[in-house]
Protein backbone atom coordinates (compact mmCIF):
# COMPACT_ATOMS: atom_id res chain seq x y z
CA UNK A 1 0.00 0.00 0.00
CA UNK A 2 1.07 3.58 -0.60
CA UNK A 3 0.48 7.20 0.38
CA UNK A 4 -0.34 9.71 -2.36
CA UNK A 5 -0.51 13.49 -2.40
CA UNK A 6 -3.05 14.98 -4.82
CA UNK A 7 -3.74 18.70 -5.22
CA UNK A 8 -7.24 20.05 -5.84
CA UNK A 9 -6.11 22.93 -8.06
CA UNK A 10 -3.56 25.69 -7.67
CA UNK A 11 -6.06 27.71 -5.66
CA UNK A 12 -8.13 24.88 -4.23
CA UNK A 13 -10.81 25.49 -6.86
CA UNK A 14 -11.54 21.77 -7.24
CA UNK A 15 -12.01 21.07 -3.52
CA UNK A 16 -15.83 21.28 -3.61
CA UNK A 17 -15.94 18.56 -6.28
CA UNK A 18 -13.27 16.42 -4.59
CA UNK A 19 -15.06 16.40 -1.25
CA UNK A 20 -18.67 16.71 -2.42
CA UNK A 21 -18.33 13.86 -4.95
CA UNK A 22 -16.10 11.65 -2.74
CA UNK A 23 -13.54 11.50 -5.52
CA UNK A 24 -10.13 12.67 -6.64
CA UNK A 25 -9.93 13.97 -10.19
CA UNK A 26 -7.25 14.07 -12.86
CA UNK A 27 -7.68 17.72 -13.84
CA UNK A 28 -5.72 17.95 -17.11
CA UNK A 29 -7.85 20.24 -19.28
CA UNK A 30 -6.75 18.95 -22.67
CA UNK A 31 -7.42 15.28 -21.91
CA UNK A 32 -11.17 14.97 -22.34
CA UNK A 33 -11.20 11.46 -23.81
CA UNK A 34 -11.24 8.06 -22.11
CA UNK A 35 -7.66 7.08 -21.16
CA UNK A 36 -8.23 3.36 -20.60
CA UNK A 37 -6.50 2.67 -23.93
CA UNK A 38 -3.21 4.05 -22.57
CA UNK A 39 -1.39 1.00 -21.24
CA UNK A 40 2.04 2.36 -20.33
CA UNK A 41 4.06 5.53 -19.83
CA UNK A 42 5.18 5.57 -23.45
CA UNK A 43 1.58 5.85 -24.64
CA UNK A 44 0.84 8.58 -22.11
CA UNK A 45 3.87 10.61 -23.17
CA UNK A 46 2.88 10.32 -26.83
CA UNK A 47 -0.66 11.54 -26.07
CA UNK A 48 0.66 14.48 -24.02
CA UNK A 49 3.06 15.47 -26.80
CA UNK A 50 0.08 15.62 -29.17
CA UNK A 51 -2.00 17.73 -26.78
CA UNK A 52 0.84 19.99 -25.61
CA UNK A 53 3.18 20.42 -28.61
CA UNK A 54 5.05 23.30 -26.95
CA UNK A 55 5.80 21.33 -23.76
CA UNK A 56 9.45 20.82 -22.83
CA UNK A 57 10.83 17.27 -22.46
CA UNK A 58 11.10 17.83 -18.71
CA UNK A 59 7.45 18.83 -18.44
CA UNK A 60 6.34 15.88 -20.58
CA UNK A 61 8.27 13.50 -18.34
CA UNK A 62 6.88 15.05 -15.18
CA UNK A 63 3.28 14.99 -16.34
CA UNK A 64 3.64 11.49 -17.75
CA UNK A 65 4.70 10.22 -14.34
CA UNK A 66 1.80 11.93 -12.59
CA UNK A 67 -0.84 10.64 -15.00
CA UNK A 68 0.63 7.13 -14.89
CA UNK A 69 0.34 7.22 -11.10
CA UNK A 70 -3.36 8.10 -11.36
CA UNK A 71 -4.16 5.54 -14.07
CA UNK A 72 -2.02 2.55 -13.10
CA UNK A 73 -0.20 2.85 -9.81
CA UNK A 74 -2.83 3.91 -7.27
CA UNK A 75 -4.54 0.95 -5.65
CA UNK A 76 -7.63 0.41 -3.52
CA UNK A 77 -6.88 1.02 0.19
CA UNK A 78 -3.96 3.34 -0.60
CA UNK A 79 -4.14 6.56 1.39
CA UNK A 80 -4.41 9.98 -0.25
CA UNK A 81 -3.75 13.40 1.27
CA UNK A 82 -5.05 16.65 -0.21
CA UNK A 83 -3.46 19.84 1.18
CA UNK A 84 -6.28 22.34 1.69
CA UNK A 85 -6.05 25.81 0.19
CA UNK A 86 -7.16 28.79 2.24
CA UNK A 87 -6.94 26.87 5.51
CA UNK A 88 -4.09 25.25 7.42
CA UNK A 89 -5.41 21.71 7.11
CA UNK A 90 -4.96 18.50 5.15
CA UNK A 91 -7.70 16.13 4.01
CA UNK A 92 -7.02 12.38 4.33
CA UNK A 93 -8.90 9.66 2.50
CA UNK A 94 -8.70 6.05 1.40
CA UNK A 95 -8.80 5.22 -2.31
CA UNK A 96 -11.83 3.02 -2.93
CA UNK A 97 -11.79 2.31 -6.66
CA UNK A 98 -9.87 2.05 -9.91
CA UNK A 99 -9.56 4.70 -12.60
CA UNK A 100 -12.95 5.66 -14.05
CA UNK A 101 -14.05 7.86 -16.96
CA UNK A 102 -17.33 9.75 -17.37
CA UNK A 103 -17.56 11.46 -20.75
CA UNK A 104 -20.96 13.00 -19.97
CA UNK A 105 -19.72 15.38 -17.28
CA UNK A 106 -17.97 18.71 -17.65
CA UNK A 107 -14.23 19.16 -17.87
CA UNK A 108 -11.97 18.70 -16.01
CA UNK A 109 -13.96 16.16 -13.97
CA UNK A 110 -14.12 13.22 -16.40
CA UNK A 111 -11.23 11.19 -14.96
CA UNK A 112 -11.64 10.10 -11.35
CA UNK A 113 -11.13 7.59 -8.59
CA UNK A 114 -13.64 7.20 -5.77
CA UNK A 115 -12.37 8.02 -2.28
CA UNK A 116 -13.63 7.41 1.23
CA UNK A 117 -12.76 10.64 2.99
CA UNK A 118 -11.65 9.92 6.55
CA UNK A 119 -11.05 13.48 7.75
CA UNK A 120 -11.20 16.72 5.77
CA UNK A 121 -9.64 18.94 8.44
CA UNK A 122 -6.49 17.42 9.92
CA UNK A 123 -4.42 20.35 11.19
CA UNK A 124 -1.07 20.74 9.42
CA UNK A 125 0.53 21.13 12.85
CA UNK A 126 -0.38 17.48 13.59
CA UNK A 127 2.21 16.33 11.04
CA UNK A 128 5.96 16.21 11.54
CA UNK A 129 7.93 18.77 9.58
CA UNK A 130 9.45 16.23 7.20
CA UNK A 131 5.97 15.07 6.14
CA UNK A 132 4.96 18.67 5.52
CA UNK A 133 8.02 19.05 3.29
CA UNK A 134 6.77 16.08 1.25
CA UNK A 135 3.26 17.56 1.08
CA UNK A 136 4.90 20.76 -0.16
CA UNK A 137 5.81 19.27 -3.54
CA UNK A 138 4.39 21.47 -6.28
CA UNK A 139 3.41 18.49 -8.43
CA UNK A 140 -0.30 17.80 -8.63
CA UNK A 141 0.09 14.06 -8.02
CA UNK A 142 2.98 12.28 -6.34
CA UNK A 143 3.76 9.34 -4.08
CA UNK A 144 4.98 10.26 -0.58
CA UNK A 145 7.61 7.65 0.22
CA UNK A 146 10.34 9.20 2.35
CA UNK A 147 10.78 8.41 6.05
CA UNK A 148 8.07 5.72 6.28
CA UNK A 149 5.44 8.33 5.50
CA UNK A 150 2.59 5.89 4.89
CA UNK A 151 3.25 3.97 8.13
CA UNK A 152 3.29 7.17 10.13
CA UNK A 153 0.11 8.57 8.60
CA UNK A 154 -1.68 5.27 9.22
CA UNK A 155 -0.53 5.52 12.85
CA UNK A 156 -2.12 8.98 12.97
CA UNK A 157 -5.37 7.49 11.72
CA UNK A 158 -5.26 4.84 14.42
CA UNK A 159 -4.64 7.57 17.02
CA UNK A 160 -7.70 9.55 15.96
CA UNK A 161 -5.87 11.96 13.63
CA UNK A 162 -3.57 13.14 16.38
CA UNK A 163 0.20 13.25 16.14
CA UNK A 164 1.47 9.70 15.66
CA UNK A 165 3.59 7.87 18.22
CA UNK A 166 5.74 6.41 15.46
CA UNK A 167 9.23 7.81 15.78
CA UNK A 168 9.76 10.73 13.44
CA UNK A 169 12.48 10.55 10.85
CA UNK A 170 15.78 12.06 11.85
CA UNK A 171 15.62 14.39 8.85
CA UNK A 172 13.18 17.21 9.46
CA UNK A 173 14.28 19.44 6.62
CA UNK A 174 14.08 19.42 2.86
CA UNK A 175 17.54 17.89 2.58
CA UNK A 176 17.73 15.82 -0.57
CA UNK A 177 14.75 17.54 -2.19
CA UNK A 178 14.98 19.52 -5.42
CA UNK A 179 14.03 23.12 -4.48
CA UNK A 180 12.36 23.50 -7.89
CA UNK A 181 9.84 20.80 -6.92
CA UNK A 182 8.85 22.42 -3.60
CA UNK A 183 6.30 25.06 -2.72
CA UNK A 184 8.78 27.26 -0.89
CA UNK A 185 6.16 29.72 0.35
CA UNK A 186 4.16 26.88 1.92
CA UNK A 187 7.26 25.37 3.48
CA UNK A 188 8.28 28.74 4.92
CA UNK A 189 4.87 29.13 6.56
CA UNK A 190 5.13 25.62 7.98
CA UNK A 191 8.51 26.43 9.55
CA UNK A 192 7.13 29.61 11.10
CA UNK A 193 4.09 27.66 12.31
CA UNK A 194 6.35 25.09 13.98
CA UNK A 195 8.19 27.81 15.87
CA UNK A 196 4.96 29.54 16.93
CA UNK A 197 3.40 26.24 17.98
CA UNK A 198 6.39 25.52 20.19
CA UNK A 199 6.66 28.96 21.82
CA UNK A 200 3.08 30.22 22.03
CA UNK A 201 0.88 27.57 23.59
CA UNK A 202 -2.15 28.26 25.75
CA UNK A 203 -2.42 31.84 26.95
CA UNK A 204 0.80 32.71 25.09
CA UNK A 205 -1.13 32.45 21.82
CA UNK A 206 -3.45 35.21 23.04
CA UNK A 207 -0.36 37.30 23.76
CA UNK A 208 0.77 36.85 20.16
CA UNK A 209 -2.64 37.80 18.76
CA UNK A 210 -2.72 40.81 21.08
CA UNK A 211 0.66 41.95 19.72
CA UNK A 212 -0.64 41.73 16.14
CA UNK A 213 -3.74 43.77 17.03
CA UNK A 214 -1.63 46.44 18.73
CA UNK A 215 0.57 46.59 15.64
CA UNK A 216 -2.60 47.27 13.65
CA UNK A 217 -3.36 50.26 15.87
CA UNK A 218 -5.87 48.80 18.34
CA UNK A 219 -5.95 49.42 22.07
CA UNK A 220 -6.53 46.08 23.80
CA UNK A 221 -7.47 44.38 27.03
CA UNK A 222 -6.19 40.82 27.56
CA UNK A 223 -7.95 38.54 30.01
CA UNK A 224 -5.61 36.99 32.61
CA UNK A 225 -4.76 33.27 32.36
CA UNK A 226 -7.55 30.98 33.49
CA UNK A 227 -11.28 30.80 32.72
CA UNK A 228 -12.10 33.64 30.33
CA UNK A 229 -15.85 33.08 29.76
CA UNK A 230 -15.33 33.22 26.00
CA UNK A 231 -13.33 36.48 25.99
CA UNK A 232 -9.56 36.37 25.56
CA UNK A 233 -9.03 39.88 24.17
CA UNK A 234 -11.08 43.04 23.72
CA UNK A 235 -9.90 45.55 21.13
CA UNK A 236 -10.99 48.90 19.73
CA UNK A 237 -9.34 51.78 17.83
CA UNK A 238 -8.06 54.95 19.45
CA UNK A 239 -5.53 55.71 22.19
CA UNK A 240 -8.03 54.80 24.93
CA UNK A 241 -9.90 52.11 23.02
CA UNK A 242 -13.15 54.07 22.86
CA UNK A 243 -13.49 53.94 19.07
CA UNK A 244 -15.34 51.51 16.84
CA UNK A 245 -15.50 48.74 15.86
CA UNK A 246 -15.36 47.15 19.29
CA UNK A 247 -14.01 43.63 18.81
CA UNK A 248 -14.30 40.57 21.01
CA UNK A 249 -11.58 37.97 20.36
CA UNK A 250 -11.47 34.31 21.32
CA UNK A 251 -8.15 32.45 20.84
CA UNK A 252 -7.86 28.65 20.65
CA UNK A 253 -4.31 27.29 20.57
CA UNK A 254 -4.98 23.56 20.32
CA UNK A 255 -4.01 21.59 17.21
CA UNK A 256 -7.49 20.18 16.62
CA UNK A 257 -10.02 22.23 14.59
CA UNK A 258 -12.81 24.01 16.47
CA UNK A 259 -16.50 23.48 15.77
CA UNK A 260 -19.75 25.44 15.79
CA UNK A 261 -20.26 25.57 19.60
CA UNK A 262 -17.03 27.56 19.88
CA UNK A 263 -18.27 30.04 17.30
CA UNK A 264 -21.62 30.28 19.07
CA UNK A 265 -19.84 30.94 22.36
CA UNK A 266 -17.98 33.84 20.76
CA UNK A 267 -21.22 35.31 19.39
CA UNK A 268 -22.76 35.11 22.85
CA UNK A 269 -19.71 36.79 24.39
CA UNK A 270 -19.96 39.59 21.82
CA UNK A 271 -23.44 40.38 23.11
CA UNK A 272 -22.32 40.22 26.74
CA UNK A 273 -19.54 42.80 26.27
CA UNK A 274 -21.46 44.89 23.69
CA UNK A 275 -18.91 44.22 20.95
CA UNK A 276 -19.69 45.17 17.36
CA UNK A 277 -17.67 42.36 15.78
CA UNK A 278 -15.87 39.19 16.77
CA UNK A 279 -12.64 37.47 15.82
CA UNK A 280 -12.18 33.73 16.35
CA UNK A 281 -8.55 32.62 16.15
CA UNK A 282 -8.09 28.84 15.96
CA UNK A 283 -4.55 27.54 15.56
CA UNK A 284 -5.86 24.11 14.57
CA UNK A 285 -8.31 25.53 12.02
CA UNK A 286 -12.05 25.07 11.71
CA UNK A 287 -14.36 22.16 11.08
CA UNK A 288 -16.64 22.27 8.08
CA UNK A 289 -19.57 23.21 10.33
CA UNK A 290 -17.82 26.51 11.04
CA UNK A 291 -16.83 27.05 7.40
CA UNK A 292 -20.51 26.86 6.46
CA UNK A 293 -21.24 29.82 8.75
CA UNK A 294 -18.76 32.16 7.05
CA UNK A 295 -21.34 33.79 4.77
CA UNK A 296 -24.00 34.01 7.49
CA UNK A 297 -21.63 35.71 9.93
CA UNK A 298 -19.69 37.75 7.36
CA UNK A 299 -20.65 41.16 8.78
CA UNK A 300 -20.12 40.09 12.39
CA UNK A 301 -17.25 37.62 12.71
CA UNK A 302 -13.86 36.95 11.14
CA UNK A 303 -12.01 33.63 11.35
CA UNK A 304 -8.22 33.28 11.55
CA UNK A 305 -6.56 29.89 11.30
CA UNK A 306 -2.80 29.56 11.59
CA UNK A 307 -2.22 30.66 7.98
CA UNK A 308 -4.29 33.81 8.50
CA UNK A 309 -2.54 34.58 11.78
CA UNK A 310 0.88 34.09 10.19
CA UNK A 311 -0.18 36.31 7.29
CA UNK A 312 -1.14 39.10 9.70
CA UNK A 313 2.06 38.55 11.65
CA UNK A 314 4.20 38.93 8.53
CA UNK A 315 2.26 41.96 7.30
CA UNK A 316 2.75 43.85 10.56
CA UNK A 317 6.03 42.29 11.69
CA UNK A 318 8.06 45.51 11.62
CA UNK A 319 5.59 47.17 14.00
CA UNK A 320 5.59 44.38 16.57
CA UNK A 321 7.12 44.88 19.99
CA UNK A 322 10.90 44.46 19.91
CA UNK A 323 10.84 41.71 22.54
CA UNK A 324 8.31 39.72 20.56
CA UNK A 325 10.36 40.05 17.38
CA UNK A 326 13.29 38.65 19.34
CA UNK A 327 11.17 35.61 20.18
CA UNK A 328 10.18 35.25 16.51
CA UNK A 329 13.29 36.21 14.52
CA UNK A 330 12.17 36.48 10.89
CA UNK A 331 13.63 38.11 7.80
CA UNK A 332 12.05 39.08 4.50
CA UNK A 333 13.25 37.13 1.47
CA UNK A 334 12.47 38.14 -2.11
CA UNK A 335 12.71 35.64 -4.96
CA UNK A 336 11.76 35.51 -8.62
CA UNK A 337 8.23 34.23 -9.15
CA UNK A 338 8.33 31.87 -12.15
CA UNK A 339 5.72 29.78 -13.94
CA UNK A 340 5.79 26.25 -12.62
CA UNK A 341 7.11 24.09 -15.42
CA UNK A 342 6.42 20.87 -13.59
CA UNK A 343 2.70 21.31 -13.14
CA UNK A 344 -0.01 20.82 -15.71
CA UNK A 345 -2.38 23.44 -17.12
CA UNK A 346 -5.48 23.45 -14.96
C-alpha positions as CSV (number, residue, x, y, z in Angstrom):
1,X,0.0,0.0,0.0
2,X,1.1,3.6,-0.6
3,X,0.5,7.2,0.4
4,X,-0.3,9.7,-2.4
5,X,-0.5,13.5,-2.4
6,X,-3.0,15.0,-4.8
7,X,-3.7,18.7,-5.2
8,X,-7.2,20.1,-5.8
9,X,-6.1,22.9,-8.1
10,X,-3.6,25.7,-7.7
11,X,-6.1,27.7,-5.7
12,X,-8.1,24.9,-4.2
13,X,-10.8,25.5,-6.9
14,X,-11.5,21.8,-7.2
15,X,-12.0,21.1,-3.5
16,X,-15.8,21.3,-3.6
17,X,-15.9,18.6,-6.3
18,X,-13.3,16.4,-4.6
19,X,-15.1,16.4,-1.3
20,X,-18.7,16.7,-2.4
21,X,-18.3,13.9,-4.9
22,X,-16.1,11.6,-2.7
23,X,-13.5,11.5,-5.5
24,X,-10.1,12.7,-6.6
25,X,-9.9,14.0,-10.2
26,X,-7.2,14.1,-12.9
27,X,-7.7,17.7,-13.8
28,X,-5.7,17.9,-17.1
29,X,-7.9,20.2,-19.3
30,X,-6.7,18.9,-22.7
31,X,-7.4,15.3,-21.9
32,X,-11.2,15.0,-22.3
33,X,-11.2,11.5,-23.8
34,X,-11.2,8.1,-22.1
35,X,-7.7,7.1,-21.2
36,X,-8.2,3.4,-20.6
37,X,-6.5,2.7,-23.9
38,X,-3.2,4.1,-22.6
39,X,-1.4,1.0,-21.2
40,X,2.0,2.4,-20.3
41,X,4.1,5.5,-19.8
42,X,5.2,5.6,-23.5
43,X,1.6,5.8,-24.6
44,X,0.8,8.6,-22.1
45,X,3.9,10.6,-23.2
46,X,2.9,10.3,-26.8
47,X,-0.7,11.5,-26.1
48,X,0.7,14.5,-24.0
49,X,3.1,15.5,-26.8
50,X,0.1,15.6,-29.2
51,X,-2.0,17.7,-26.8
52,X,0.8,20.0,-25.6
53,X,3.2,20.4,-28.6
54,X,5.1,23.3,-26.9
55,X,5.8,21.3,-23.8
56,X,9.4,20.8,-22.8
57,X,10.8,17.3,-22.5
58,X,11.1,17.8,-18.7
59,X,7.4,18.8,-18.4
60,X,6.3,15.9,-20.6
61,X,8.3,13.5,-18.3
62,X,6.9,15.1,-15.2
63,X,3.3,15.0,-16.3
64,X,3.6,11.5,-17.7
65,X,4.7,10.2,-14.3
66,X,1.8,11.9,-12.6
67,X,-0.8,10.6,-15.0
68,X,0.6,7.1,-14.9
69,X,0.3,7.2,-11.1
70,X,-3.4,8.1,-11.4
71,X,-4.2,5.5,-14.1
72,X,-2.0,2.5,-13.1
73,X,-0.2,2.8,-9.8
74,X,-2.8,3.9,-7.3
75,X,-4.5,0.9,-5.7
76,X,-7.6,0.4,-3.5
77,X,-6.9,1.0,0.2
78,X,-4.0,3.3,-0.6
79,X,-4.1,6.6,1.4
80,X,-4.4,10.0,-0.3
81,X,-3.7,13.4,1.3
82,X,-5.0,16.7,-0.2
83,X,-3.5,19.8,1.2
84,X,-6.3,22.3,1.7
85,X,-6.0,25.8,0.2
86,X,-7.2,28.8,2.2
87,X,-6.9,26.9,5.5
88,X,-4.1,25.2,7.4
89,X,-5.4,21.7,7.1
90,X,-5.0,18.5,5.2
91,X,-7.7,16.1,4.0
92,X,-7.0,12.4,4.3
93,X,-8.9,9.7,2.5
94,X,-8.7,6.0,1.4
95,X,-8.8,5.2,-2.3
96,X,-11.8,3.0,-2.9
97,X,-11.8,2.3,-6.7
98,X,-9.9,2.0,-9.9
99,X,-9.6,4.7,-12.6
100,X,-12.9,5.7,-14.0
101,X,-14.0,7.9,-17.0
102,X,-17.3,9.8,-17.4
103,X,-17.6,11.5,-20.8
104,X,-21.0,13.0,-20.0
105,X,-19.7,15.4,-17.3
106,X,-18.0,18.7,-17.6
107,X,-14.2,19.2,-17.9
108,X,-12.0,18.7,-16.0
109,X,-14.0,16.2,-14.0
110,X,-14.1,13.2,-16.4
111,X,-11.2,11.2,-15.0
112,X,-11.6,10.1,-11.3
113,X,-11.1,7.6,-8.6
114,X,-13.6,7.2,-5.8
115,X,-12.4,8.0,-2.3
116,X,-13.6,7.4,1.2
117,X,-12.8,10.6,3.0
118,X,-11.6,9.9,6.6
119,X,-11.0,13.5,7.8
120,X,-11.2,16.7,5.8
121,X,-9.6,18.9,8.4
122,X,-6.5,17.4,9.9
123,X,-4.4,20.4,11.2
124,X,-1.1,20.7,9.4
125,X,0.5,21.1,12.9
126,X,-0.4,17.5,13.6
127,X,2.2,16.3,11.0
128,X,6.0,16.2,11.5
129,X,7.9,18.8,9.6
130,X,9.5,16.2,7.2
131,X,6.0,15.1,6.1
132,X,5.0,18.7,5.5
133,X,8.0,19.0,3.3
134,X,6.8,16.1,1.2
135,X,3.3,17.6,1.1
136,X,4.9,20.8,-0.2
137,X,5.8,19.3,-3.5
138,X,4.4,21.5,-6.3
139,X,3.4,18.5,-8.4
140,X,-0.3,17.8,-8.6
141,X,0.1,14.1,-8.0
142,X,3.0,12.3,-6.3
143,X,3.8,9.3,-4.1
144,X,5.0,10.3,-0.6
145,X,7.6,7.7,0.2
146,X,10.3,9.2,2.4
147,X,10.8,8.4,6.1
148,X,8.1,5.7,6.3
149,X,5.4,8.3,5.5
150,X,2.6,5.9,4.9
151,X,3.2,4.0,8.1
152,X,3.3,7.2,10.1
153,X,0.1,8.6,8.6
154,X,-1.7,5.3,9.2
155,X,-0.5,5.5,12.8
156,X,-2.1,9.0,13.0
157,X,-5.4,7.5,11.7
158,X,-5.3,4.8,14.4
159,X,-4.6,7.6,17.0
160,X,-7.7,9.5,16.0
161,X,-5.9,12.0,13.6
162,X,-3.6,13.1,16.4
163,X,0.2,13.2,16.1
164,X,1.5,9.7,15.7
165,X,3.6,7.9,18.2
166,X,5.7,6.4,15.5
167,X,9.2,7.8,15.8
168,X,9.8,10.7,13.4
169,X,12.5,10.6,10.9
170,X,15.8,12.1,11.8
171,X,15.6,14.4,8.8
172,X,13.2,17.2,9.5
173,X,14.3,19.4,6.6
174,X,14.1,19.4,2.9
175,X,17.5,17.9,2.6
176,X,17.7,15.8,-0.6
177,X,14.8,17.5,-2.2
178,X,15.0,19.5,-5.4
179,X,14.0,23.1,-4.5
180,X,12.4,23.5,-7.9
181,X,9.8,20.8,-6.9
182,X,8.9,22.4,-3.6
183,X,6.3,25.1,-2.7
184,X,8.8,27.3,-0.9
185,X,6.2,29.7,0.4
186,X,4.2,26.9,1.9
187,X,7.3,25.4,3.5
188,X,8.3,28.7,4.9
189,X,4.9,29.1,6.6
190,X,5.1,25.6,8.0
191,X,8.5,26.4,9.5
192,X,7.1,29.6,11.1
193,X,4.1,27.7,12.3
194,X,6.3,25.1,14.0
195,X,8.2,27.8,15.9
196,X,5.0,29.5,16.9
197,X,3.4,26.2,18.0
198,X,6.4,25.5,20.2
199,X,6.7,29.0,21.8
200,X,3.1,30.2,22.0
201,X,0.9,27.6,23.6
202,X,-2.2,28.3,25.7
203,X,-2.4,31.8,27.0
204,X,0.8,32.7,25.1
205,X,-1.1,32.4,21.8
206,X,-3.5,35.2,23.0
207,X,-0.4,37.3,23.8
208,X,0.8,36.8,20.2
209,X,-2.6,37.8,18.8
210,X,-2.7,40.8,21.1
211,X,0.7,42.0,19.7
212,X,-0.6,41.7,16.1
213,X,-3.7,43.8,17.0
214,X,-1.6,46.4,18.7
215,X,0.6,46.6,15.6
216,X,-2.6,47.3,13.7
217,X,-3.4,50.3,15.9
218,X,-5.9,48.8,18.3
219,X,-6.0,49.4,22.1
220,X,-6.5,46.1,23.8
221,X,-7.5,44.4,27.0
222,X,-6.2,40.8,27.6
223,X,-8.0,38.5,30.0
224,X,-5.6,37.0,32.6
225,X,-4.8,33.3,32.4
226,X,-7.6,31.0,33.5
227,X,-11.3,30.8,32.7
228,X,-12.1,33.6,30.3
229,X,-15.9,33.1,29.8
230,X,-15.3,33.2,26.0
231,X,-13.3,36.5,26.0
232,X,-9.6,36.4,25.6
233,X,-9.0,39.9,24.2
234,X,-11.1,43.0,23.7
235,X,-9.9,45.5,21.1
236,X,-11.0,48.9,19.7
237,X,-9.3,51.8,17.8
238,X,-8.1,54.9,19.4
239,X,-5.5,55.7,22.2
240,X,-8.0,54.8,24.9
241,X,-9.9,52.1,23.0
242,X,-13.2,54.1,22.9
243,X,-13.5,53.9,19.1
244,X,-15.3,51.5,16.8
245,X,-15.5,48.7,15.9
246,X,-15.4,47.1,19.3
247,X,-14.0,43.6,18.8
248,X,-14.3,40.6,21.0
249,X,-11.6,38.0,20.4
250,X,-11.5,34.3,21.3
251,X,-8.2,32.4,20.8
252,X,-7.9,28.7,20.6
253,X,-4.3,27.3,20.6
254,X,-5.0,23.6,20.3
255,X,-4.0,21.6,17.2
256,X,-7.5,20.2,16.6
257,X,-10.0,22.2,14.6
258,X,-12.8,24.0,16.5
259,X,-16.5,23.5,15.8
260,X,-19.7,25.4,15.8
261,X,-20.3,25.6,19.6
262,X,-17.0,27.6,19.9
263,X,-18.3,30.0,17.3
264,X,-21.6,30.3,19.1
265,X,-19.8,30.9,22.4
266,X,-18.0,33.8,20.8
267,X,-21.2,35.3,19.4
268,X,-22.8,35.1,22.9
269,X,-19.7,36.8,24.4
270,X,-20.0,39.6,21.8
271,X,-23.4,40.4,23.1
272,X,-22.3,40.2,26.7
273,X,-19.5,42.8,26.3
274,X,-21.5,44.9,23.7
275,X,-18.9,44.2,21.0
276,X,-19.7,45.2,17.4
277,X,-17.7,42.4,15.8
278,X,-15.9,39.2,16.8
279,X,-12.6,37.5,15.8
280,X,-12.2,33.7,16.3
281,X,-8.5,32.6,16.2
282,X,-8.1,28.8,16.0
283,X,-4.5,27.5,15.6
284,X,-5.9,24.1,14.6
285,X,-8.3,25.5,12.0
286,X,-12.0,25.1,11.7
287,X,-14.4,22.2,11.1
288,X,-16.6,22.3,8.1
289,X,-19.6,23.2,10.3
290,X,-17.8,26.5,11.0
291,X,-16.8,27.0,7.4
292,X,-20.5,26.9,6.5
293,X,-21.2,29.8,8.7
294,X,-18.8,32.2,7.0
295,X,-21.3,33.8,4.8
296,X,-24.0,34.0,7.5
297,X,-21.6,35.7,9.9
298,X,-19.7,37.7,7.4
299,X,-20.6,41.2,8.8
300,X,-20.1,40.1,12.4
301,X,-17.2,37.6,12.7
302,X,-13.9,36.9,11.1
303,X,-12.0,33.6,11.3
304,X,-8.2,33.3,11.6
305,X,-6.6,29.9,11.3
306,X,-2.8,29.6,11.6
307,X,-2.2,30.7,8.0
308,X,-4.3,33.8,8.5
309,X,-2.5,34.6,11.8
310,X,0.9,34.1,10.2
311,X,-0.2,36.3,7.3
312,X,-1.1,39.1,9.7
313,X,2.1,38.6,11.7
314,X,4.2,38.9,8.5
315,X,2.3,42.0,7.3
316,X,2.7,43.9,10.6
317,X,6.0,42.3,11.7
318,X,8.1,45.5,11.6
319,X,5.6,47.2,14.0
320,X,5.6,44.4,16.6
321,X,7.1,44.9,20.0
322,X,10.9,44.5,19.9
323,X,10.8,41.7,22.5
324,X,8.3,39.7,20.6
325,X,10.4,40.1,17.4
326,X,13.3,38.6,19.3
327,X,11.2,35.6,20.2
328,X,10.2,35.3,16.5
329,X,13.3,36.2,14.5
330,X,12.2,36.5,10.9
331,X,13.6,38.1,7.8
332,X,12.0,39.1,4.5
333,X,13.2,37.1,1.5
334,X,12.5,38.1,-2.1
335,X,12.7,35.6,-5.0
336,X,11.8,35.5,-8.6
337,X,8.2,34.2,-9.2
338,X,8.3,31.9,-12.1
339,X,5.7,29.8,-13.9
340,X,5.8,26.3,-12.6
341,X,7.1,24.1,-15.4
342,X,6.4,20.9,-13.6
343,X,2.7,21.3,-13.1
344,X,0.0,20.8,-15.7
345,X,-2.4,23.4,-17.1
346,X,-5.5,23.5,-15.0
